[in-house]
């Protein structure tokens, strides 16, 4: 099993055993996730998340998605991060992350993003790892900047969910960023 060191925490592949802890963290963080994450739906259920975990496992096996849970050294569920839309053709992926509300402000997203981007570039041979963040999500933008990702600009009206358009801030890593 892949384990990625992320400072005080570790990234471990998302598995069905994480469902209850993930669901609790999502419920705790729903107000923040609702306005920052394109995947958030108020009507989603615990069963929907169980289905997502099963999908993530099959996508991992095919190499198109690498979903991780962020946990502390004692196993406390802190959030999630993933490489999504992995393209072997272009050697690129999108990196996303979120940290439960009760654990924000501790540098967890920053260290997890850098660790996962490093793994993607050096262990999975990706040439580009992109981070796209809703422009109003100042905490995630600060995490991307703090992770060492290169700021590339703002894509206006790039994302749409809940009948609203959102501008997205784009950052990236390439293998040279890791020496």
N, C-alpha and C positions, 0 to 999 in steps of 0.2 A: 504494500500500500504506500502511495506517495504521501509524504509528510513534508511540509515546507515550513521552515523556521521563519517566523515573523517577529523577531524581537522577544518580547515577553509572552507572545502568543504563538500558536501554530495554526497552519491551514491544513485541514484534513478533508479528503473527499466527502461530499455530501452523501449520506447513506440513510436508509429508512429509520435507523435508531435515533437520528437527529430530529425527527418530525415533531415530537412534543416540545422539545426545547426551542426549535425554530418557530413553531406556531406561537408559543408564549412570547418570544421576542418580537414577532411580527405584531401581535396584538398590543404589546406595550408601546410599539413604535408606529402604530397605524396613522396617527395624525401627521407625522413627519413623512412617512412613506407615501401617503396619499398625494402629496404635492411635489414629490421629488423623484419618484420611480415610475417609469412608464408601465411596468408590469403590475402595479398595484390595482386591485379591484376591491371595492368595499364588500361586494357580494361573494368574494371567494371564501371557500370553506376549508376546513382541515383536510377533507378528502381531496379537494383540488390540489392542495400542497403535497399530499401523499402521491398523487398522480404526477406532479412536477418532479418529485424525487425519483420516481421510476423512469420518467422521461430522461432526466439528467444522467442516470446510469447508462441507459442505452446510447445516449448521445456521447457520453465519455468513451464508450466502447468503439464508437464510430470515429472518434477524434474531432467531432464538431463542437463540443461544449465540455469544458472542464469546470465543474461546480464544486466549490469548497465551502466548508463551514469554518468560521474563525472561532477558535476556542482558546481559553487560557490554559495554562499548564495543569490546572486542576479539572479541566473538562467543561468549564462553564461556557455555555453558548453565548458568543458576543455578536455574531452577525454572519454575513456571507460575502463571498467574492467569487467571481467566475471569469473565465475567458469564454466568450460567446461568439458565435458566428465565425468559428475558426475555419479559415480557408487555406487548404494546403496549396492551392493554385497561386494565391497571392502572398502566402506566408504571413497572413495578418489575422488579428482577432480584436474584439472589443472587450475591454476589462470593465467590470462593474463591481460595486461594493456597497454595502450598507452595514451600519453598526447599530445595535439596539440602543434605544434612547438612554437607558440607564448607564451606558458605557461610553457615551460620546465624550469628546474633549480630551481623550487620553492618548491620541496618536495611533489608535488601533487601525483606522482606515489607511492612514499614511503608510504605515509599515507593511500592512497586508497588501496594499496596491503595489508597492515596490517589490516585495518578495514574489508576488504572483507574476508580475511583468518580467522579472528576472528569470523565473522558472520558464515562462513562455518563450522568451528569447533564447535562453541558453540551453534548456533541456528539451524544448519542443521545436527548436529551430525556426521560430517565428522571426520575420524581418521587421514587423511592426505590431505594436500593441497600442491600441487607441483607447482613450477614455473620453466618453461623451457625457456631459453633465448638464442638467437643466440650469440655465443661467441664474435662476433665483436660489439655487442650492449653494449658498456661500460656504457651508461647512465642507461639502464634498469638493468644492473648488479649492478650498484651502488645503484639504488632504491631498489632492492631486498635485498642487504646487509643492507641498511639503515632501511628497514622495520623490521629487526630482523629475517628474514628467515634464516634457517640453510643451509649453503653451503654443497652440497653433492658430487659435482664433475662435470667433463666434459664428455659428451657422444659424441664420435667422429662420424661424418657423420650421425647424428641422424635425421636431417631434410633435406628435398629436395624440392625446388621449383625453378621455372624459370631455370630448367636444371642445377642447382648447388646444391652441398651437403654442409651442414653447420653443424659445431659442435654446441652443445647446452650445456650451463651451467645449472645445476639443483640445485634448492633450495627447501626447504620444511618448512612447518609449521605442527605441531601436536597440539592437544588440550592443552598439558602441557605447550606449549609456552605462553599461556594466563593465567597462574596461575590457 
